[in-house]
């Protein structure tokens, strides 16, 4: 019974962090998104993954990774150029499991899943 409840909890929790589409961006108010096409490939991964996105202008980006308890375990700020941007995220000492990665600009926050196997 406990295993069933735990499984149900993870399914509901995972569904709540399903990959967002641009129309679900936090700040929309008739503004276009400043970042789009956010992907992590490969995902799931074992050693490293490439995070890619398109930015409509040069801007500051804050990339963070949180565990399922909401604790920030990785944070990096950098300047995104106009157009396609990508960088490699290394597993380092993170244990296997599901994480939530977030890309934040001055106007929006987009979060997606990341699975380390």
C-alpha positions as CSV (number, residue, x, y, z in Angstrom):
1,X,0.0,0.0,0.0
2,X,2.8,2.4,0.9
3,X,4.6,1.6,-2.4
4,X,1.4,2.4,-4.3
5,X,0.9,5.7,-2.5
6,X,4.6,6.6,-3.2
7,X,4.2,5.7,-6.9
8,X,1.0,7.8,-7.1
9,X,2.8,10.7,-5.5
10,X,5.7,10.6,-8.0
11,X,3.3,10.3,-10.9
12,X,1.3,13.4,-9.8
13,X,4.5,15.3,-9.0
14,X,6.0,14.5,-12.3
15,X,2.9,15.5,-14.2
16,X,2.9,18.8,-12.4
17,X,6.3,19.6,-13.8
18,X,5.5,18.4,-17.3
19,X,7.4,20.3,-19.9
20,X,5.9,23.7,-20.4
21,X,5.0,25.1,-23.8
22,X,5.6,28.7,-24.6
23,X,2.0,29.6,-24.1
24,X,2.4,28.7,-20.4
25,X,5.2,31.2,-19.7
26,X,4.7,33.0,-16.5
27,X,4.7,36.6,-17.9
28,X,2.8,36.7,-21.1
29,X,0.8,40.0,-21.2
30,X,0.9,40.3,-25.0
31,X,4.8,40.1,-24.9
32,X,6.7,37.6,-27.0
33,X,8.9,35.2,-25.1
34,X,12.5,36.2,-25.0
35,X,13.6,32.5,-25.0
36,X,12.2,29.5,-26.8
37,X,12.9,26.0,-28.0
38,X,14.5,24.9,-24.8
39,X,15.8,21.4,-25.0
40,X,18.1,19.1,-23.1
41,X,19.7,16.3,-25.3
42,X,20.2,13.6,-24.4
43,X,17.6,13.4,-21.6
44,X,17.8,11.0,-19.7
45,X,21.6,11.1,-19.6
46,X,24.4,9.5,-17.6
47,X,27.5,11.9,-17.9
48,X,26.4,15.2,-19.5
49,X,23.7,16.8,-21.6
50,X,23.5,19.8,-23.9
51,X,21.0,22.5,-22.9
52,X,20.0,24.5,-26.0
53,X,17.6,27.5,-26.4
54,X,16.9,30.4,-28.8
55,X,17.1,33.9,-27.4
56,X,15.6,36.9,-29.3
57,X,18.2,39.3,-27.9
58,X,21.4,39.4,-25.9
59,X,20.4,39.0,-22.2
60,X,21.5,37.7,-18.8
61,X,20.3,34.1,-18.1
62,X,20.3,32.3,-14.8
63,X,20.4,28.5,-15.1
64,X,19.7,26.5,-12.0
65,X,19.0,22.8,-11.2
66,X,16.8,21.8,-8.2
67,X,16.2,18.4,-6.7
68,X,12.6,17.2,-6.2
69,X,12.6,18.7,-2.7
70,X,13.1,22.1,-4.2
71,X,16.7,22.6,-3.0
72,X,19.0,24.4,-5.5
73,X,21.9,22.1,-6.2
74,X,23.5,24.0,-9.1
75,X,23.3,27.6,-10.3
76,X,25.1,29.4,-13.1
77,X,24.6,32.9,-14.6
78,X,25.8,33.8,-18.1
79,X,25.1,36.1,-21.0
80,X,23.0,34.7,-23.8
81,X,23.6,36.0,-27.3
82,X,20.9,36.6,-29.9
83,X,20.0,33.4,-31.7
84,X,20.9,29.8,-30.7
85,X,22.7,29.3,-27.4
86,X,23.9,26.0,-25.9
87,X,26.1,24.7,-23.1
88,X,27.1,21.4,-21.6
89,X,25.7,20.5,-18.2
90,X,27.9,17.8,-16.5
91,X,26.4,15.4,-14.0
92,X,29.3,15.9,-11.6
93,X,28.4,14.2,-8.3
94,X,24.7,14.3,-8.6
95,X,23.0,11.0,-7.9
96,X,20.6,9.3,-10.3
97,X,17.1,10.6,-10.4
98,X,14.8,13.4,-11.7
99,X,15.7,17.1,-11.4
100,X,14.1,20.3,-12.5
101,X,16.2,22.7,-14.5
102,X,15.2,26.4,-14.8
103,X,16.2,29.1,-17.2
104,X,15.3,32.6,-15.9
105,X,15.5,35.9,-17.6
106,X,14.5,39.4,-16.3
107,X,10.9,38.7,-17.6
108,X,10.3,35.0,-17.5
109,X,11.0,31.7,-15.9
110,X,10.8,28.4,-17.7
111,X,11.3,25.0,-16.0
112,X,11.7,21.5,-17.4
113,X,12.6,18.0,-16.3
114,X,16.1,16.5,-16.3
115,X,16.7,12.8,-15.7
116,X,20.1,11.4,-14.6
117,X,20.4,7.7,-15.0
